[in-house]
Amino acid sequence: MNIRRLVLDVDKAIRQPTLIDLAKAIGSVKGVEGTNITVTEIDLETVGTVVTVEGNQIDFPNLVKAIESTGAVLHSVDEIATGERLVEAIKRRR
């Protein structure tokens, strides 16, 4: 399956890894062409982030290993896009 985009819920400790360390680890994974890390919440010990990764043939098992190798934790996969091209989600009106 050709994974093109992933949106991940990732938590990290306040001090380590830094966002740069996390981005470097993610960027080293086969298939990753770009990464966006957004801080969503901060408490006394942890930082919650949303990590968006795009590329072609992203190696998901190695992506998880890379994230965990920094000491960060993957909580969930919130979005995945696969196939030959990216399809943008369309919000429905109700």
DRENRORO-280400 format. One record per atom (N, C-alpha, C, O, CB): residue number from 1; atom name; x, y, z. Coordinates in Angstrom, 3 decimals, padded with zeros to 6 digits, m for minus. Glycine has a CB too. Layout:
DRENRORO-280400
   resi   name         xx         yy         zz
    NUM     CA          X          Y          Z
...
***
This chain:
DRENRORO-280400
   resi   name         xx         yy         zz
      1      N    000.850   m001.173    000.000
      1     CA    000.000    000.000    000.000
      1      C    000.897    001.238    000.000
      1      O    001.860    001.314    000.763
      1     CB   m000.968   m000.003    001.227
      2      N    000.584    002.182   m000.838
      2     CA    001.353    003.421   m000.947
      2      C    000.806    004.458    000.032
      2      O   m000.183    005.133   m000.253
      2     CB    001.313    003.969   m002.397
      3      N    001.467    004.577    001.203
      3     CA    001.051    005.583    002.184
      3      C    001.637    006.925    001.779
      3      O    002.851    007.068    001.636
      3     CB    001.503    005.191    003.629
      4      N    000.759    007.911    001.595
      4     CA    001.169    009.244    001.132
      4      C    001.125    010.301    002.229
      4      O    001.927    011.235    002.227
      4     CB    000.289    009.679   m000.010
      5      N    000.182    010.154    003.171
      5     CA    000.053    011.130    004.268
      5      C   m000.426    010.417    005.527
      5      O   m001.286    009.537    005.482
      5     CB   m000.933    012.281    003.884
      6      N    000.164    010.828    006.661
      6     CA   m000.280    010.365    007.967
      6      C   m000.414    011.562    008.881
      6      O    000.427    012.461    008.868
      6     CB    000.699    009.320    008.559
      7      N   m001.476    011.576    009.680
      7     CA   m001.624    012.566    010.740
      7      C   m001.648    011.771    012.034
      7      O   m002.517    010.926    012.248
      7     CB   m002.933    013.462    010.560
      8      N   m000.664    012.063    012.903
      8     CA   m000.427    011.259    014.091
      8      C   m000.558    012.103    015.354
      8      O   m000.189    013.277    015.371
      8     CB    000.956    010.611    014.028
      9      N   m001.085    011.495    016.402
      9     CA   m001.126    012.095    017.732
      9      C    000.086    011.544    018.479
      9      O    000.141    010.354    018.790
      9     CB   m002.493    011.777    018.494
     10      N    001.060    012.416    018.768
     10     CA    002.311    012.003    019.396
     10      C    002.558    012.851    020.639
     10      O    002.431    014.075    020.599
     10     CB    003.498    012.124    018.402
     11      N    002.912    012.194    021.741
     11     CA    003.293    012.895    022.969
     11      C    004.785    012.728    023.202
     11      O    005.372    011.702    022.860
     11     CB    002.488    012.368    024.188
     12      N    005.391    013.761    023.793
     12     CA    006.804    013.717    024.143
     12      C    006.985    014.372    025.503
     12      O    006.115    015.107    025.971
     12     CB    007.678    014.422    023.062
     13      N    008.117    014.101    026.132
     13     CA    008.430    014.735    027.411
     13      C    008.753    016.211    027.168
     13      O    009.122    016.596    026.059
     13     CB    009.623    014.012    028.119
     14      N    008.612    017.033    028.212
     14     CA    008.866    018.474    028.097
     14      C    010.281    018.745    027.573
     14      O    010.461    019.520    026.634
     14     CB    008.668    019.163    029.463
     15      N    011.276    018.106    028.182
     15     CA    012.669    018.431    027.853
     15      C    013.212    017.685    026.644
     15      O    013.801    018.306    025.759
     15     CB    013.540    018.142    029.028
     16      N    013.033    016.394    026.582
     16     CA    013.609    015.586    025.511
     16      C    012.577    014.614    024.990
     16      O    011.828    014.060    025.794
     16     CB    014.856    014.835    025.994
     17      N    012.495    014.378    023.729
     17     CA    013.295    014.980    022.681
     17      C    012.807    016.386    022.364
     17      O    011.673    016.746    022.680
     17     CB    013.267    014.115    021.430
     18      N    013.665    017.170    021.743
     18     CA    013.208    018.460    021.242
     18      C    012.373    018.211    019.996
     18      O    012.406    017.120    019.427
     18     CB    014.410    019.415    020.936
     19      N    011.630    019.215    019.577
     19     CA    010.861    019.071    018.333
     19      C    011.792    018.845    017.152
     19      O    011.448    018.126    016.214
     19     CB    009.986    020.315    018.085
     20      N    012.972    019.459    017.196
     20     CA    013.952    019.272    016.120
     20      C    014.442    017.834    016.093
     20      O    014.558    017.243    015.019
     20     CB    015.142    020.234    016.292
     21      N    014.733    017.254    017.269
     21     CA    015.149    015.851    017.332
     21      C    014.067    014.941    016.747
     21      O    014.361    014.018    015.989
     21     CB    015.459    015.443    018.791
     22      N    012.822    015.213    017.107
     22     CA    011.712    014.409    016.606
     22      C    011.577    014.552    015.088
     22      O    011.376    013.563    014.384
     22     CB    010.402    014.818    017.299
     23      N    011.687    015.779    014.589
     23     CA    011.588    016.013    013.145
     23      C    012.723    015.320    012.386
     23      O    012.499    014.757    011.314
     23     CB    011.605    017.520    012.850
     24      N    013.934    015.361    012.938
     24     CA    015.075    014.687    012.296
     24      C    014.844    013.188    012.208
     24      O    015.098    012.577    011.170
     24     CB    016.373    014.970    013.066
     25      N    014.365    012.593    013.294
     25     CA    014.115    011.153    013.304
     25      C    013.054    010.782    012.278
     25      O    013.214    009.806    011.544
     25     CB    013.683    010.691    014.701
     26      N    011.984    011.544    012.223
     26     CA    010.909    011.276    011.267
     26      C    011.410    011.467    009.836
     26      O    011.108    010.664    008.953
     26     CB    009.698    012.194    011.538
     27      N    012.176    012.535    009.614
     27     CA    012.692    012.828    008.275
     27      C    013.654    011.781    007.744
     27      O    013.880    011.707    006.536
     27     CB    013.372    014.151    008.280
     28      N    014.223    010.974    008.622
     28     CA    015.177    009.949    008.188
     28      C    014.502    008.669    007.695
     28      O    015.172    007.771    007.186
     28     CB    016.114    009.614    009.323
     29      N    013.183    008.584    007.842
     29     CA    012.449    007.372    007.467
     29      C    012.223    007.337    005.958
     29      O    011.891    008.347    005.336
     29     CB    011.096    007.298    008.214
     30      N    012.411    006.155    005.390
     30     CA    012.219    005.958    003.955
     30      C    010.818    006.390    003.537
     30      O    009.826    005.996    004.151
     30     CB    012.458    004.488    003.575
     31      N    010.749    007.199    002.494
     31     CA    009.475    007.644    001.936
     31      C    008.998    008.984    002.452
     31      O    008.125    009.598    001.839
     31     CB    008.439    006.635    002.213
     32      N    009.545    009.459    003.561
     32     CA    009.109    010.743    004.132
     32      C    009.740    011.882    003.341
     32      O    010.961    011.960    003.209
     32     CB    009.490    010.847    005.645
     33      N    008.891    012.766    002.817
     33     CA    009.368    013.922    002.052
     33      C    009.158    015.226    002.801
     33      O    009.829    016.217    002.509
     33     CB    008.667    013.989    000.708
     34      N    008.245    015.247    003.756
     34     CA    007.986    016.459    004.524
     34      C    007.271    016.139    005.818
     34      O    006.499    015.184    005.903
     34     CB    007.168    017.446    003.707
     35      N    007.545    016.966    006.841
     35     CA    006.964    016.766    008.167
     35      C    006.528    018.094    008.748
     35      O    007.217    019.103    008.589
     35     CB    007.964    016.074    009.105
     36      N    005.386    018.102    009.423
     36     CA    004.918    019.270    010.156
     36      C    004.564    018.794    011.555
     36      O    003.776    017.862    011.719
     36     CB    003.687    019.960    009.445
     37      N    005.152    019.438    012.569
     37     CA    004.856    019.088    013.965
     37      C    004.246    020.312    014.630
     37      O    004.865    021.375    014.676
     37     CB    006.148    018.609    014.735
     38      N    003.040    020.160    015.141
     38     CA    002.326    021.252    015.795
     38      C    002.058    020.889    017.247
     38      O    001.494    019.833    017.535
     38     CB    001.003    021.567    015.061
     39      N    002.464    021.766    018.162
     39     CA    002.188    021.560    019.580
     39      C    000.715    021.885    019.821
     39      O    000.228    022.947    019.435
     39     CB    003.125    022.446    020.484
     40      N    000.012    020.942    020.471
     40     CA   m001.417    021.128    020.723
     40      C   m001.725    021.364    022.189
     40      O   m002.722    022.004    022.522
     40     CB   m002.186    019.931    020.236
     41      N   m000.870    020.846    023.072
     41     CA   m001.072    021.085    024.498
     41      C    000.226    020.835    025.254
     41      O    001.079    020.058    024.825
     41     CB   m002.203    020.189    025.050
     42      N    000.350    021.511    026.386
     42     CA    001.516    021.365    027.251
     42      C    001.017    021.238    028.684
     42      O    000.185    022.026    029.133
     42     CB    002.506    022.574    027.097
     43      N    001.530    020.243    029.396
     43     CA    001.247    020.168    030.830
     43      C    002.581    020.107    031.570
     43      O    003.618    020.417    030.984
     43     CB    000.347    018.922    031.176
     44      N    002.578    019.726    032.808
     44     CA    003.797    019.770    033.618
     44      C    004.908    018.863    033.104
     44      O    006.086    019.195    033.243
     44     CB    003.473    019.396    035.028
     45      N    004.555    017.725    032.514
     45     CA    005.568    016.759    032.120
     45      C    005.598    016.428    030.639
     45      O    006.619    015.958    030.136
     45     CB    005.369    015.520    032.876
     46      N    004.501    016.663    029.927
     46     CA    004.443    016.238    028.523
     46      C    003.987    017.349    027.590
     46      O    003.374    018.336    027.998
     46     CB    003.515    015.054    028.381
     47      N    004.313    017.145    026.329
     47     CA    003.890    018.027    025.245
     47      C    003.118    017.166    024.257
     47      O    003.642    016.171    023.754
     47     CB    005.120    018.750    024.554
     48      N    001.872    017.545    023.977
     48     CA    001.068    016.859    022.967
     48      C    001.288    017.510    021.622
     48      O    001.301    018.736    021.515
     48     CB   m000.427    016.878    023.338
     49      N    001.463    016.696    020.590
     49     CA    001.682    017.229    019.252
     49      C    000.818    016.507    018.226
     49      O    000.386    015.373    018.435
     49     CB    003.156    017.119    018.870
     50      N    000.582    017.188    017.123
     50     CA    000.019    016.572    015.933
     50      C    001.140    016.572    014.906
     50      O    001.692    017.620    014.572
     50     CB   m001.275    017.336    015.410
     51      N    001.469    015.382    014.408
     51     CA    002.554    015.221    013.446
     51      C    001.935    014.844    012.104
     51      O    001.267    013.817    011.987
     51     CB    003.590    014.138    013.921
     52      N    002.160    015.679    011.094
     52     CA    001.704    015.386    009.740
     52      C    002.925    015.019    008.908
     52      O    003.909    015.758    008.871
     52     CB    000.932    016.602    009.115
     53      N    002.852    013.874    008.244
     53     CA    003.958    013.378    007.438
     53      C    003.432    013.130    006.034
     53      O    002.386    012.506    005.855
     53     CB    004.582    012.077    008.053
     54      N    004.163    013.622    005.036
     54     CA    003.793    013.351    003.651
     54      C    004.982    012.793    002.904
     54      O    006.135    013.058    003.247
     54     CB    003.271    014.619    002.960
     55      N    004.687    012.018    001.880
     55     CA    005.728    011.440    001.052
     55      C    005.149    010.424    000.104
     55      O    003.991    010.522   m000.302
     55     CB    006.804    010.807    001.907
     56      N    005.963    009.439   m000.250
     56     CA    005.568    008.397   m001.179
     56      C    006.116    007.079   m000.641
     56      O    007.313    006.955   m000.385
     56     CB    006.086    008.690   m002.633
     57      N    005.234    006.097   m000.472
     57     CA    005.639    004.805    000.074
     57      C    006.254    004.959    001.470
     57      O    007.304    004.382    001.757
     57     CB    006.637    004.121   m000.871
     58      N    005.600    005.734    002.331
     58     CA    006.104    005.944    003.695
     58      C    006.139    004.595    004.421
     58      O    005.158    003.851    004.436
     58     CB    005.210    006.978    004.477
     59      N    007.281    004.305    005.014
     59     CA    007.496    003.054    005.740
     59      C    006.944    003.208    007.154
     59      O    007.653    003.661    008.054
     59     CB    009.013    002.672    005.771
     60      N    005.677    002.831    007.352
     60     CA    005.006    003.068    008.634
     60      C    005.671    002.359    009.809
     60      O    005.880    002.998    010.840
     60     CB    003.574    002.629    008.542
     61      N    006.016    001.072    009.711
     61     CA    006.664    000.437    010.865
     61      C    007.960    001.148    011.279
     61      O    008.220    001.308    012.471
     61     CB    006.962   m001.023    010.550
     62      N    008.757    001.568    010.322
     62     CA    009.993    002.281    010.650
     62      C    009.721    003.697    011.140
     62      O    010.510    004.248    011.908
     62     CB    010.908    002.326    009.440
     63      N    008.618    004.289    010.707
     63     CA    008.230    005.604    011.214
     63      C    007.912    005.511    012.705
     63      O    008.340    006.357    013.490
     63     CB    007.010    006.158    010.430
     64      N    007.165    004.488    013.087
     64     CA    006.839    004.285    014.506
     64      C    008.121    004.050    015.304
     64      O    008.291    004.618    016.383
     64     CB    005.861    003.085    014.686
     65      N    009.017    003.222    014.783
     65     CA    010.294    002.961    015.462
     65      C    011.100    004.246    015.633
     65      O    011.692    004.472    016.688
     65     CB    011.118    001.926    014.676
     66      N    011.123    005.085    014.602
     66     CA    011.877    006.337    014.666
     66      C    011.307    007.264    015.738
     66      O    012.057    007.879    016.495
     66     CB    011.866    007.039    013.301
     67      N    009.980    007.361    015.798
     67     CA    009.335    008.191    016.817
     67      C    009.674    007.663    018.208
     67      O    010.068    008.428    019.087
     67     CB    007.798    008.225    016.610
     68      N    009.521    006.362    018.404
     68     CA    009.766    005.762    019.710
     68      C    011.252    005.810    020.098
     68      O    011.575    005.857    021.285
     68     CB    009.274    004.321    019.717
     69      N    012.151    005.800    019.114
     69     CA    013.585    005.853    019.412
     69      C    013.986    007.177    020.056
     69      O    015.019    007.256    020.721
     69     CB    014.392    005.635    018.138
     70      N    013.176    008.216    019.862
     70     CA    013.475    009.515    020.476
     70      C    012.943    009.605    021.901
     70      O    013.292    010.524    022.643
     70     CB    012.885    010.643    019.636
     71      N    012.103    008.656    022.280
     71     CA    011.451    008.700    023.584
     71      C    010.027    009.211    023.518
     71      O    009.332    009.245    024.533
     71     CB    012.241    009.557    024.519
     72      N    009.584    009.611    022.334
     72     CA    008.197    010.063    022.150
     72      C    007.291    008.835    022.005
     72      O    007.770    007.716    021.817
     72     CB    008.069    011.003    020.895
     73      N    005.970    009.064    022.096
     73     CA    005.009    007.969    022.067
     73      C    003.917    008.277    021.043
     73      O    003.331    009.359    021.057
     73     CB    004.394    007.736    023.474
     74      N    003.650    007.320    020.157
     74     CA    002.545    007.432    019.207
     74      C    001.268    006.983    019.898
     74      O    001.166    005.840    020.341
     74     CB    002.810    006.586    017.922
     75      N    000.276    007.900    019.992
     75     CA   m001.000    007.550    020.619
     75      C   m002.012    007.041    019.606
     75      O   m002.740    006.086    019.876
     75     CB   m001.569    008.748    021.352
     76      N   m002.061    007.681    018.433
     76     CA   m003.043    007.235    017.448
     76      C   m002.691    007.742    016.063
     76      O   m001.963    008.720    015.893
     76     CB   m004.440    007.702    017.835
     77      N   m003.237    007.039    015.079
     77     CA   m003.201    007.491    013.691
     77      C   m004.556    008.137    013.452
     77      O   m005.584    007.460    013.454
     77     CB   m002.909    006.297    012.663
     78      N   m004.555    009.465    013.243
     78     CA   m005.814    010.198    013.111
     78      C   m006.245    010.383    011.662
     78      O   m007.408    010.681    011.394
     78     CB   m005.691    011.544    013.772
     79      N   m005.322    010.210    010.734
     79     CA   m005.666    010.317    009.305
     79      C   m004.622    009.556    008.514
     79      O   m003.442    009.552    008.865
     79     CB   m005.743    011.818    008.833
     80      N   m005.062    008.911    007.442
     80     CA   m004.141    008.257    006.521
     80      C   m004.648    008.492    005.108
     80      O   m005.847    008.407    004.841
     80     CB   m004.009    006.727    006.828
     81      N   m003.721    008.788    004.210
     81     CA   m004.056    008.933    002.794
     81      C   m003.162    007.981    002.018
     81      O   m001.947    007.958    002.213
     81     CB   m003.879    010.419    002.299
     82      N   m003.766    007.200    001.143
     82     CA   m003.032    006.208    000.374
     82      C   m003.381    006.336   m001.100
     82      O   m004.330    007.028   m001.467
     82     CB   m003.337    004.789    000.882
     83      N   m002.613    005.669   m001.934
     83     CA   m002.926    005.620   m003.355
     83      C   m001.922    006.369   m004.197
     83      O   m000.836    006.720   m003.737
     83     CB   m004.291    006.172   m003.600
     84      N   m002.295    006.604   m005.418
     84     CA   m001.412    007.261   m006.381
     84      C   m001.379    008.779   m006.227
     84      O   m000.435    009.427   m006.679
     84     CB   m001.837    006.911   m007.781
     85      N   m002.410    009.352   m005.588
     85     CA   m002.424    010.804   m005.377
     85      C   m003.133    011.101   m004.065
     85      O   m003.881    010.279   m003.535
     85     CB   m003.122    011.544   m006.563
     86      N   m002.873    012.305   m003.559
     86     CA   m003.527    012.733   m002.327
     86      C   m004.939    013.216   m002.627
     86      O   m005.163    013.930   m003.604
     86     CB   m002.714    013.842   m001.633
     87      N   m005.874    012.832   m001.796
     87     CA   m007.262    013.273   m001.900
     87      C   m007.556    014.090   m000.649
     87      O   m007.453    013.581    000.467
     87     CB   m008.263    012.051   m002.049
     88      N   m007.918    015.339   m000.832
     88     CA   m008.213    016.220    000.306
     88      C   m009.622    015.923    000.816
     88      O   m010.549    015.710    000.035
     88     CB   m008.078    017.726   m000.099
     89      N   m009.759    015.915    002.118
     89     CA   m011.069    015.686    002.737
     89      C   m011.979    016.878    002.462
     89      O   m011.537    018.026    002.437
     89     CB   m010.928    015.451    004.268
     90      N   m013.230    016.586    002.260
     90     CA   m014.231    017.629    002.032
     90      C   m015.176    017.621    003.223
     90      O   m015.768    016.590    003.544
     90     CB   m015.011    017.404    000.679
     91      N   m015.319    018.772    003.881
     91     CA   m016.218    018.853    005.018
     91      C   m017.657    018.884    004.529
     91      O   m018.009    019.631    003.617
     91     CB   m015.907    020.091    005.875
     92      N   m018.475    018.056    005.158
     92     CA   m019.894    018.018    004.810
     92      C   m020.626    019.117    005.526
     92      O   m020.292    019.473    006.656
     92     CB   m020.511    016.662    005.149
     93      N   m021.625    019.653    004.866
     93     CA   m022.533    020.607    005.520
     93      C   m023.704    019.833    006.059
     93      O   m024.185    018.894    005.425
     93     CB   m023.011    021.729    004.540
     94      N   m024.162    020.220    007.219
     94     CA   m025.324    019.556    007.804
     94      C   m026.403    020.562    008.063
     94      O   m027.473    020.207    008.556
     94     CB   m024.959    018.828    009.095
***
